[in-house]
Amino acid sequence: MAMRLRGFRRKIDGWGRIVLPKPLLERFGLGPSHMVEIYPTERGFFVKADQADLSPEELERIEGVEM
């Protein structure tokens, strides 16, 4: 399945949560109780599926990721 190169807009609720879009959950096989990793960047944050190992080269393409 090809991913469209666009983002999704979501509001943060009163508890500080965001809901990940269903197409992303399905694409990465995520559901309730699955873990994700969140990295701060210079322009916001980056969310990565915990089971999705990224190479150092892939991480370098993400602007401002600090590991």
N, C-alpha and C positions, 0 to 999 in steps of 0.2 A: 504494500500500500504506500503510495507516494504521499508525503506530507506537504501541504501547502506552505509556502514560505511567508506566513503571516502569523501574527500573534493572536491571542485571545484576550479580551478585556473582561475582567472580573472585579467585583467590589469586595472589599474586606469587610467581614461582618463585625459585630460588636465584640466578639471573642477573639478577633485578630485572625480569623480563618479565611481562606479562599477555597473555592470549589474548583477542582481541576475538570476541564471539559471532558465529556464522555469519549469523544474520538481519541484524545490523548491517553486516557485510561485504557481503552481497548488496544490502542497501538502498542503500548508498552506492557500489557498484561497486568495492570494494576487494579486493585480493588481495596475494600476495607481491610485494615490491618497491615497493608504493605507499607514498607518504609521508603521514604525519599530522602535525598540529601539536599540541603539548601546551602548555597555558597554566596556570600556577599560579593558584589562587584562594584566597580566605580560608578555604574549607572543604575544599580538596583540589586537584584539577586537572580541567581540561576538555580533552578530546581532540576535534579537529576534522579531518575529512577535508581534505587539502591542497587538493583541487580545489573544495571547497565554500566559495565566497566568502560571508561573512556581512556584512550591512550593520551600520553602527554601532548602529542600533536593536536588531538581533538580539543583538549582543554585550552591549549594556546590560542585556538581560533575564537574562543569565547573571551570577549574583551574584558580585561580587568579581573579575571578570576584569581583569587589568592588562595592557594592550597595550604 
